[in-house]
Amino acid sequence: MMVELEKKDAGTGQASLPAEATLPEYDTQTLFAGRREIVIHHAGADYRMKITKQGKLILNK
């Protein structure tokens, strides 16, 4: 089992992922479950994400 540790960028001090790390992927069909709009809770705030008539995603606070 290989464990990847989070590394800090020397210039910004921000955490960065190793180049070979993959990001999690989420399908909109799974997230929205047939709806056109969902609410995402982040850092004590609610955000609304909706699918437009043109099929694009819009995120509003």
mmCIF file of the N, C-alpha and C atoms, coordinates in Angstrom:
data_MODEL
# 
_entry.id   MODEL 
# 
loop_
_atom_site.group_PDB 
_atom_site.id 
_atom_site.type_symbol 
_atom_site.label_atom_id 
_atom_site.label_alt_id 
_atom_site.label_comp_id 
_atom_site.label_asym_id 
_atom_site.label_entity_id 
_atom_site.label_seq_id 
_atom_site.pdbx_PDB_ins_code 
_atom_site.Cartn_x 
_atom_site.Cartn_y 
_atom_site.Cartn_z 
_atom_site.occupancy 
_atom_site.B_iso_or_equiv 
_atom_site.pdbx_formal_charge 
_atom_site.auth_seq_id 
_atom_site.auth_comp_id 
_atom_site.auth_asym_id 
_atom_site.auth_atom_id 
_atom_site.pdbx_PDB_model_num 
ATOM 1   N N  . MET A 1 1  ? 0.851   -1.187 0.000   1.00 0.00 ? 1  MET A N  1 
ATOM 2   C CA . MET A 1 1  ? 0.000   0.000  0.000   1.00 0.00 ? 1  MET A CA 1 
ATOM 3   C C  . MET A 1 1  ? 0.888   1.239  0.000   1.00 0.00 ? 1  MET A C  1 
ATOM 4   N N  . MET A 1 2  ? 0.600   2.167  -0.922  1.00 0.00 ? 2  MET A N  1 
ATOM 5   C CA . MET A 1 2  ? 1.373   3.401  -1.018  1.00 0.00 ? 2  MET A CA 1 
ATOM 6   C C  . MET A 1 2  ? 0.565   4.554  -0.443  1.00 0.00 ? 2  MET A C  1 
ATOM 7   N N  . VAL A 1 3  ? 1.175   5.343  0.391   1.00 0.00 ? 3  VAL A N  1 
ATOM 8   C CA . VAL A 1 3  ? 0.508   6.493  0.997   1.00 0.00 ? 3  VAL A CA 1 
ATOM 9   C C  . VAL A 1 3  ? 1.178   7.757  0.478   1.00 0.00 ? 3  VAL A C  1 
ATOM 10  N N  . GLU A 1 4  ? 0.365   8.649  -0.090  1.00 0.00 ? 4  GLU A N  1 
ATOM 11  C CA . GLU A 1 4  ? 0.877   9.919  -0.585  1.00 0.00 ? 4  GLU A CA 1 
ATOM 12  C C  . GLU A 1 4  ? 0.672   10.985 0.482   1.00 0.00 ? 4  GLU A C  1 
ATOM 13  N N  . LEU A 1 5  ? 1.699   11.707 0.814   1.00 0.00 ? 5  LEU A N  1 
ATOM 14  C CA . LEU A 1 5  ? 1.596   12.789 1.778   1.00 0.00 ? 5  LEU A CA 1 
ATOM 15  C C  . LEU A 1 5  ? 1.377   14.106 1.058   1.00 0.00 ? 5  LEU A C  1 
ATOM 16  N N  . GLU A 1 6  ? 0.621   14.974 1.697   1.00 0.00 ? 6  GLU A N  1 
ATOM 17  C CA . GLU A 1 6  ? 0.383   16.303 1.142   1.00 0.00 ? 6  GLU A CA 1 
ATOM 18  C C  . GLU A 1 6  ? 1.673   17.104 1.247   1.00 0.00 ? 6  GLU A C  1 
ATOM 19  N N  . LYS A 1 7  ? 2.035   17.792 0.191   1.00 0.00 ? 7  LYS A N  1 
ATOM 20  C CA . LYS A 1 7  ? 3.253   18.595 0.172   1.00 0.00 ? 7  LYS A CA 1 
ATOM 21  C C  . LYS A 1 7  ? 2.890   20.067 0.143   1.00 0.00 ? 7  LYS A C  1 
ATOM 22  N N  . LYS A 1 8  ? 3.740   20.902 0.716   1.00 0.00 ? 8  LYS A N  1 
ATOM 23  C CA . LYS A 1 8  ? 3.529   22.351 0.703   1.00 0.00 ? 8  LYS A CA 1 
ATOM 24  C C  . LYS A 1 8  ? 4.361   22.951 -0.423  1.00 0.00 ? 8  LYS A C  1 
ATOM 25  N N  . ASP A 1 9  ? 3.751   23.861 -1.175  1.00 0.00 ? 9  ASP A N  1 
ATOM 26  C CA . ASP A 1 9  ? 4.453   24.582 -2.227  1.00 0.00 ? 9  ASP A CA 1 
ATOM 27  C C  . ASP A 1 9  ? 5.377   25.593 -1.559  1.00 0.00 ? 9  ASP A C  1 
ATOM 28  N N  . ALA A 1 10 ? 6.652   25.579 -1.922  1.00 0.00 ? 10 ALA A N  1 
ATOM 29  C CA . ALA A 1 10 ? 7.626   26.468 -1.291  1.00 0.00 ? 10 ALA A CA 1 
ATOM 30  C C  . ALA A 1 10 ? 7.303   27.938 -1.503  1.00 0.00 ? 10 ALA A C  1 
ATOM 31  N N  . GLY A 1 11 ? 6.745   28.283 -2.655  1.00 0.00 ? 11 GLY A N  1 
ATOM 32  C CA . GLY A 1 11 ? 6.453   29.683 -2.966  1.00 0.00 ? 11 GLY A CA 1 
ATOM 33  C C  . GLY A 1 11 ? 5.228   30.225 -2.258  1.00 0.00 ? 11 GLY A C  1 
ATOM 34  N N  . THR A 1 12 ? 4.174   29.409 -2.138  1.00 0.00 ? 12 THR A N  1 
ATOM 35  C CA . THR A 1 12 ? 2.919   29.898 -1.572  1.00 0.00 ? 12 THR A CA 1 
ATOM 36  C C  . THR A 1 12 ? 2.622   29.352 -0.190  1.00 0.00 ? 12 THR A C  1 
ATOM 37  N N  . GLY A 1 13 ? 3.271   28.245 0.184   1.00 0.00 ? 13 GLY A N  1 
ATOM 38  C CA . GLY A 1 13 ? 2.963   27.616 1.453   1.00 0.00 ? 13 GLY A CA 1 
ATOM 39  C C  . GLY A 1 13 ? 1.665   26.835 1.416   1.00 0.00 ? 13 GLY A C  1 
ATOM 40  N N  . GLN A 1 14 ? 1.008   26.812 0.251   1.00 0.00 ? 14 GLN A N  1 
ATOM 41  C CA . GLN A 1 14 ? -0.259  26.089 0.075   1.00 0.00 ? 14 GLN A CA 1 
ATOM 42  C C  . GLN A 1 14 ? 0.028   24.609 -0.128  1.00 0.00 ? 14 GLN A C  1 
ATOM 43  N N  . ALA A 1 15 ? -0.897  23.779 0.326   1.00 0.00 ? 15 ALA A N  1 
ATOM 44  C CA . ALA A 1 15 ? -0.778  22.345 0.111   1.00 0.00 ? 15 ALA A CA 1 
ATOM 45  C C  . ALA A 1 15 ? -0.982  22.050 -1.370  1.00 0.00 ? 15 ALA A C  1 
ATOM 46  N N  . SER A 1 16 ? -0.213  21.117 -1.880  1.00 0.00 ? 16 SER A N  1 
ATOM 47  C CA . SER A 1 16 ? -0.374  20.720 -3.280  1.00 0.00 ? 16 SER A CA 1 
ATOM 48  C C  . SER A 1 16 ? -0.384  19.196 -3.346  1.00 0.00 ? 16 SER A C  1 
ATOM 49  N N  . LEU A 1 17 ? -1.092  18.665 -4.332  1.00 0.00 ? 17 LEU A N  1 
ATOM 50  C CA . LEU A 1 17 ? -1.168  17.226 -4.525  1.00 0.00 ? 17 LEU A CA 1 
ATOM 51  C C  . LEU A 1 17 ? 0.029   16.754 -5.337  1.00 0.00 ? 17 LEU A C  1 
ATOM 52  N N  . PRO A 1 18 ? 0.498   15.550 -5.075  1.00 0.00 ? 18 PRO A N  1 
ATOM 53  C CA . PRO A 1 18 ? 1.566   15.009 -5.922  1.00 0.00 ? 18 PRO A CA 1 
ATOM 54  C C  . PRO A 1 18 ? 1.079   14.917 -7.364  1.00 0.00 ? 18 PRO A C  1 
ATOM 55  N N  . ALA A 1 19 ? 1.985   15.036 -8.312  1.00 0.00 ? 19 ALA A N  1 
ATOM 56  C CA . ALA A 1 19 ? 1.622   15.037 -9.730  1.00 0.00 ? 19 ALA A CA 1 
ATOM 57  C C  . ALA A 1 19 ? 0.855   13.783 -10.124 1.00 0.00 ? 19 ALA A C  1 
ATOM 58  N N  . GLU A 1 20 ? 1.186   12.642 -9.512  1.00 0.00 ? 20 GLU A N  1 
ATOM 59  C CA . GLU A 1 20 ? 0.529   11.394 -9.908  1.00 0.00 ? 20 GLU A CA 1 
ATOM 60  C C  . GLU A 1 20 ? -0.802  11.156 -9.194  1.00 0.00 ? 20 GLU A C  1 
ATOM 61  N N  . ALA A 1 21 ? -1.184  12.025 -8.273  1.00 0.00 ? 21 ALA A N  1 
ATOM 62  C CA . ALA A 1 21 ? -2.449  11.853 -7.545  1.00 0.00 ? 21 ALA A CA 1 
ATOM 63  C C  . ALA A 1 21 ? -3.632  12.162 -8.459  1.00 0.00 ? 21 ALA A C  1 
ATOM 64  N N  . THR A 1 22 ? -4.699  11.413 -8.291  1.00 0.00 ? 22 THR A N  1 
ATOM 65  C CA . THR A 1 22 ? -5.901  11.676 -9.071  1.00 0.00 ? 22 THR A CA 1 
ATOM 66  C C  . THR A 1 22 ? -6.945  12.342 -8.182  1.00 0.00 ? 22 THR A C  1 
ATOM 67  N N  . LEU A 1 23 ? -7.706  13.215 -8.754  1.00 0.00 ? 23 LEU A N  1 
ATOM 68  C CA . LEU A 1 23 ? -8.768  13.897 -8.032  1.00 0.00 ? 23 LEU A CA 1 
ATOM 69  C C  . LEU A 1 23 ? -10.040 13.080 -8.104  1.00 0.00 ? 23 LEU A C  1 
ATOM 70  N N  . PRO A 1 24 ? -10.865 13.131 -7.061  1.00 0.00 ? 24 PRO A N  1 
ATOM 71  C CA . PRO A 1 24 ? -12.143 12.412 -7.140  1.00 0.00 ? 24 PRO A CA 1 
ATOM 72  C C  . PRO A 1 24 ? -13.023 13.018 -8.225  1.00 0.00 ? 24 PRO A C  1 
ATOM 73  N N  . GLU A 1 25 ? -13.796 12.186 -8.875  1.00 0.00 ? 25 GLU A N  1 
ATOM 74  C CA . GLU A 1 25 ? -14.698 12.642 -9.931  1.00 0.00 ? 25 GLU A CA 1 
ATOM 75  C C  . GLU A 1 25 ? -16.129 12.335 -9.541  1.00 0.00 ? 25 GLU A C  1 
ATOM 76  N N  . TYR A 1 26 ? -17.042 13.256 -9.850  1.00 0.00 ? 26 TYR A N  1 
ATOM 77  C CA . TYR A 1 26 ? -18.447 13.093 -9.544  1.00 0.00 ? 26 TYR A CA 1 
ATOM 78  C C  . TYR A 1 26 ? -19.254 13.360 -10.794 1.00 0.00 ? 26 TYR A C  1 
ATOM 79  N N  . ASP A 1 27 ? -20.159 12.478 -11.117 1.00 0.00 ? 27 ASP A N  1 
ATOM 80  C CA . ASP A 1 27 ? -21.018 12.631 -12.277 1.00 0.00 ? 27 ASP A CA 1 
ATOM 81  C C  . ASP A 1 27 ? -22.222 13.489 -11.897 1.00 0.00 ? 27 ASP A C  1 
ATOM 82  N N  . THR A 1 28 ? -22.589 14.441 -12.749 1.00 0.00 ? 28 THR A N  1 
ATOM 83  C CA . THR A 1 28 ? -23.714 15.321 -12.424 1.00 0.00 ? 28 THR A CA 1 
ATOM 84  C C  . THR A 1 28 ? -25.022 14.545 -12.304 1.00 0.00 ? 28 THR A C  1 
ATOM 85  N N  . GLN A 1 29 ? -25.166 13.461 -13.038 1.00 0.00 ? 29 GLN A N  1 
ATOM 86  C CA . GLN A 1 29 ? -26.386 12.657 -12.914 1.00 0.00 ? 29 GLN A CA 1 
ATOM 87  C C  . GLN A 1 29 ? -26.516 12.103 -11.502 1.00 0.00 ? 29 GLN A C  1 
ATOM 88  N N  . THR A 1 30 ? -25.391 11.724 -10.904 1.00 0.00 ? 30 THR A N  1 
ATOM 89  C CA . THR A 1 30 ? -25.392 11.213 -9.536  1.00 0.00 ? 30 THR A CA 1 
ATOM 90  C C  . THR A 1 30 ? -25.633 12.345 -8.543  1.00 0.00 ? 30 THR A C  1 
ATOM 91  N N  . LEU A 1 31 ? -24.935 13.460 -8.719  1.00 0.00 ? 31 LEU A N  1 
ATOM 92  C CA . LEU A 1 31 ? -25.085 14.593 -7.794  1.00 0.00 ? 31 LEU A CA 1 
ATOM 93  C C  . LEU A 1 31 ? -26.491 15.181 -7.804  1.00 0.00 ? 31 LEU A C  1 
ATOM 94  N N  . PHE A 1 32 ? -27.037 15.382 -8.979  1.00 0.00 ? 32 PHE A N  1 
ATOM 95  C CA . PHE A 1 32 ? -28.324 16.064 -9.106  1.00 0.00 ? 32 PHE A CA 1 
ATOM 96  C C  . PHE A 1 32 ? -29.516 15.112 -8.988  1.00 0.00 ? 32 PHE A C  1 
ATOM 97  N N  . ALA A 1 33 ? -29.321 13.833 -9.235  1.00 0.00 ? 33 ALA A N  1 
ATOM 98  C CA . ALA A 1 33 ? -30.366 12.809 -9.100  1.00 0.00 ? 33 ALA A CA 1 
ATOM 99  C C  . ALA A 1 33 ? -31.691 13.240 -9.744  1.00 0.00 ? 33 ALA A C  1 
ATOM 100 N N  . GLY A 1 34 ? -31.610 13.727 -10.976 1.00 0.00 ? 34 GLY A N  1 
ATOM 101 C CA . GLY A 1 34 ? -32.815 14.112 -11.704 1.00 0.00 ? 34 GLY A CA 1 
ATOM 102 C C  . GLY A 1 34 ? -33.300 15.529 -11.456 1.00 0.00 ? 34 GLY A C  1 
ATOM 103 N N  . ARG A 1 35 ? -32.650 16.236 -10.552 1.00 0.00 ? 35 ARG A N  1 
ATOM 104 C CA . ARG A 1 35 ? -33.044 17.633 -10.267 1.00 0.00 ? 35 ARG A CA 1 
ATOM 105 C C  . ARG A 1 35 ? -32.237 18.589 -11.129 1.00 0.00 ? 35 ARG A C  1 
ATOM 106 N N  . ARG A 1 36 ? -32.664 19.833 -11.172 1.00 0.00 ? 36 ARG A N  1 
ATOM 107 C CA . ARG A 1 36 ? -31.930 20.872 -11.918 1.00 0.00 ? 36 ARG A CA 1 
ATOM 108 C C  . ARG A 1 36 ? -31.085 21.734 -10.988 1.00 0.00 ? 36 ARG A C  1 
ATOM 109 N N  . GLU A 1 37 ? -31.269 21.598 -9.664  1.00 0.00 ? 37 GLU A N  1 
ATOM 110 C CA . GLU A 1 37 ? -30.572 22.458 -8.706  1.00 0.00 ? 37 GLU A CA 1 
ATOM 111 C C  . GLU A 1 37 ? -30.276 21.682 -7.425  1.00 0.00 ? 37 GLU A C  1 
ATOM 112 N N  . ILE A 1 38 ? -29.076 21.925 -6.844  1.00 0.00 ? 38 ILE A N  1 
ATOM 113 C CA . ILE A 1 38 ? -28.702 21.333 -5.564  1.00 0.00 ? 38 ILE A CA 1 
ATOM 114 C C  . ILE A 1 38 ? -28.097 22.415 -4.673  1.00 0.00 ? 38 ILE A C  1 
ATOM 115 N N  . VAL A 1 39 ? -27.981 22.129 -3.378  1.00 0.00 ? 39 VAL A N  1 
ATOM 116 C CA . VAL A 1 39 ? -27.343 23.042 -2.427  1.00 0.00 ? 39 VAL A CA 1 
ATOM 117 C C  . VAL A 1 39 ? -26.064 22.375 -1.933  1.00 0.00 ? 39 VAL A C  1 
ATOM 118 N N  . ILE A 1 40 ? -24.979 23.143 -1.917  1.00 0.00 ? 40 ILE A N  1 
ATOM 119 C CA . ILE A 1 40 ? -23.694 22.671 -1.415  1.00 0.00 ? 40 ILE A CA 1 
ATOM 120 C C  . ILE A 1 40 ? -23.359 23.504 -0.188  1.00 0.00 ? 40 ILE A C  1 
ATOM 121 N N  . HIS A 1 41 ? -23.068 22.839 0.931   1.00 0.00 ? 41 HIS A N  1 
ATOM 122 C CA . HIS A 1 41 ? -22.690 23.523 2.166   1.00 0.00 ? 41 HIS A CA 1 
ATOM 123 C C  . HIS A 1 41 ? -21.171 23.565 2.235   1.00 0.00 ? 41 HIS A C  1 
ATOM 124 N N  . HIS A 1 42 ? -20.610 24.774 2.395   1.00 0.00 ? 42 HIS A N  1 
ATOM 125 C CA . HIS A 1 42 ? -19.150 24.926 2.451   1.00 0.00 ? 42 HIS A CA 1 
ATOM 126 C C  . HIS A 1 42 ? -18.793 26.050 3.408   1.00 0.00 ? 42 HIS A C  1 
ATOM 127 N N  . ALA A 1 43 ? -17.986 25.749 4.408   1.00 0.00 ? 43 ALA A N  1 
ATOM 128 C CA . ALA A 1 43 ? -17.464 26.737 5.359   1.00 0.00 ? 43 ALA A CA 1 
ATOM 129 C C  . ALA A 1 43 ? -18.576 27.600 5.954   1.00 0.00 ? 43 ALA A C  1 
ATOM 130 N N  . GLY A 1 44 ? -19.679 26.976 6.323   1.00 0.00 ? 44 GLY A N  1 
ATOM 131 C CA . GLY A 1 44 ? -20.775 27.687 6.957   1.00 0.00 ? 44 GLY A CA 1 
ATOM 132 C C  . GLY A 1 44 ? -21.682 28.459 6.017   1.00 0.00 ? 44 GLY A C  1 
ATOM 133 N N  . ALA A 1 45 ? -21.456 28.339 4.724   1.00 0.00 ? 45 ALA A N  1 
ATOM 134 C CA . ALA A 1 45 ? -22.289 29.050 3.745   1.00 0.00 ? 45 ALA A CA 1 
ATOM 135 C C  . ALA A 1 45 ? -22.960 28.028 2.819   1.00 0.00 ? 45 ALA A C  1 
ATOM 136 N N  . ASP A 1 46 ? -24.117 28.410 2.312   1.00 0.00 ? 46 ASP A N  1 
ATOM 137 C CA . ASP A 1 46 ? -24.839 27.571 1.356   1.00 0.00 ? 46 ASP A CA 1 
ATOM 138 C C  . ASP A 1 46 ? -24.640 28.114 -0.053  1.00 0.00 ? 46 ASP A C  1 
ATOM 139 N N  . TYR A 1 47 ? -24.336 27.230 -0.976  1.00 0.00 ? 47 TYR A N  1 
ATOM 140 C CA . TYR A 1 47 ? -24.172 27.575 -2.383  1.00 0.00 ? 47 TYR A CA 1 
ATOM 141 C C  . TYR A 1 47 ? -25.167 26.763 -3.186  1.00 0.00 ? 47 TYR A C  1 
ATOM 142 N N  . ARG A 1 48 ? -25.758 27.375 -4.194  1.00 0.00 ? 48 ARG A N  1 
ATOM 143 C CA . ARG A 1 48 ? -26.687 26.676 -5.086  1.00 0.00 ? 48 ARG A CA 1 
ATOM 144 C C  . ARG A 1 48 ? -26.002 26.429 -6.422  1.00 0.00 ? 48 ARG A C  1 
ATOM 145 N N  . MET A 1 49 ? -26.049 25.189 -6.860  1.00 0.00 ? 49 MET A N  1 
ATOM 146 C CA . MET A 1 49 ? -25.526 24.847 -8.179  1.00 0.00 ? 49 MET A CA 1 
ATOM 147 C C  . MET A 1 49 ? -26.700 24.407 -9.024  1.00 0.00 ? 49 MET A C  1 
ATOM 148 N N  . LYS A 1 50 ? -26.815 24.990 -10.213 1.00 0.00 ? 50 LYS A N  1 
ATOM 149 C CA . LYS A 1 50 ? -27.911 24.601 -11.091 1.00 0.00 ? 50 LYS A CA 1 
ATOM 150 C C  . LYS A 1 50 ? -27.425 24.304 -12.491 1.00 0.00 ? 50 LYS A C  1 
ATOM 151 N N  . ILE A 1 51 ? -28.218 23.480 -13.165 1.00 0.00 ? 51 ILE A N  1 
ATOM 152 C CA . ILE A 1 51 ? -27.967 23.149 -14.567 1.00 0.00 ? 51 ILE A CA 1 
ATOM 153 C C  . ILE A 1 51 ? -28.881 24.044 -15.396 1.00 0.00 ? 51 ILE A C  1 
ATOM 154 N N  . THR A 1 52 ? -28.295 24.814 -16.305 1.00 0.00 ? 52 THR A N  1 
ATOM 155 C CA . THR A 1 52 ? -29.076 25.722 -17.144 1.00 0.00 ? 52 THR A CA 1 
ATOM 156 C C  . THR A 1 52 ? -29.782 24.945 -18.256 1.00 0.00 ? 52 THR A C  1 
ATOM 157 N N  . LYS A 1 53 ? -30.647 25.638 -18.966 1.00 0.00 ? 53 LYS A N  1 
ATOM 158 C CA . LYS A 1 53 ? -31.329 25.028 -20.116 1.00 0.00 ? 53 LYS A CA 1 
ATOM 159 C C  . LYS A 1 53 ? -30.334 24.610 -21.191 1.00 0.00 ? 53 LYS A C  1 
ATOM 160 N N  . GLN A 1 54 ? -29.189 25.300 -21.236 1.00 0.00 ? 54 GLN A N  1 
ATOM 161 C CA . GLN A 1 54 ? -28.149 24.968 -22.219 1.00 0.00 ? 54 GLN A CA 1 
ATOM 162 C C  . GLN A 1 54 ? -27.232 23.848 -21.721 1.00 0.00 ? 54 GLN A C  1 
ATOM 163 N N  . GLY A 1 55 ? -27.484 23.342 -20.487 1.00 0.00 ? 55 GLY A N  1 
ATOM 164 C CA . GLY A 1 55 ? -26.693 22.249 -19.946 1.00 0.00 ? 55 GLY A CA 1 
ATOM 165 C C  . GLY A 1 55 ? -25.421 22.679 -19.251 1.00 0.00 ? 55 GLY A C  1 
ATOM 166 N N  . LYS A 1 56 ? -25.263 23.965 -18.971 1.00 0.00 ? 56 LYS A N  1 
ATOM 167 C CA . LYS A 1 56 ? -24.081 24.458 -18.269 1.00 0.00 ? 56 LYS A CA 1 
ATOM 168 C C  . LYS A 1 56 ? -24.354 24.514 -16.767 1.00 0.00 ? 56 LYS A C  1 
ATOM 169 N N  . LEU A 1 57 ? -23.268 24.523 -15.974 1.00 0.00 ? 57 LEU A N  1 
ATOM 170 C CA . LEU A 1 57 ? -23.398 24.604 -14.524 1.00 0.00 ? 57 LEU A CA 1 
ATOM 171 C C  . LEU A 1 57 ? -23.156 26.025 -14.045 1.00 0.00 ? 57 LEU A C  1 
ATOM 172 N N  . ILE A 1 58 ? -23.990 26.480 -13.091 1.00 0.00 ? 58 ILE A N  1 
ATOM 173 C CA . ILE A 1 58 ? -23.824 27.808 -12.495 1.00 0.00 ? 58 ILE A CA 1 
ATOM 174 C C  . ILE A 1 58 ? -23.821 27.617 -10.982 1.00 0.00 ? 58 ILE A C  1 
ATOM 175 N N  . LEU A 1 59 ? -22.838 28.234 -10.305 1.00 0.00 ? 59 LEU A N  1 
ATOM 176 C CA . LEU A 1 59 ? -22.737 28.179 -8.851  1.00 0.00 ? 59 LEU A CA 1 
ATOM 177 C C  . LEU A 1 59 ? -22.960 29.571 -8.289  1.00 0.00 ? 59 LEU A C  1 
ATOM 178 N N  . ASN A 1 60 ? -23.962 29.714 -7.397  1.00 0.00 ? 60 ASN A N  1 
ATOM 179 C CA . ASN A 1 60 ? -24.279 30.988 -6.756  1.00 0.00 ? 60 ASN A CA 1 
ATOM 180 C C  . ASN A 1 60 ? -24.229 30.837 -5.252  1.00 0.00 ? 60 ASN A C  1 
ATOM 181 N N  . LYS A 1 61 ? -23.848 31.926 -4.586  1.00 0.00 ? 61 LYS A N  1 
ATOM 182 C CA . LYS A 1 61 ? -23.866 31.941 -3.123  1.00 0.00 ? 61 LYS A CA 1 
ATOM 183 C C  . LYS A 1 61 ? -25.215 32.397 -2.658  1.00 0.00 ? 61 LYS A C  1 
# 
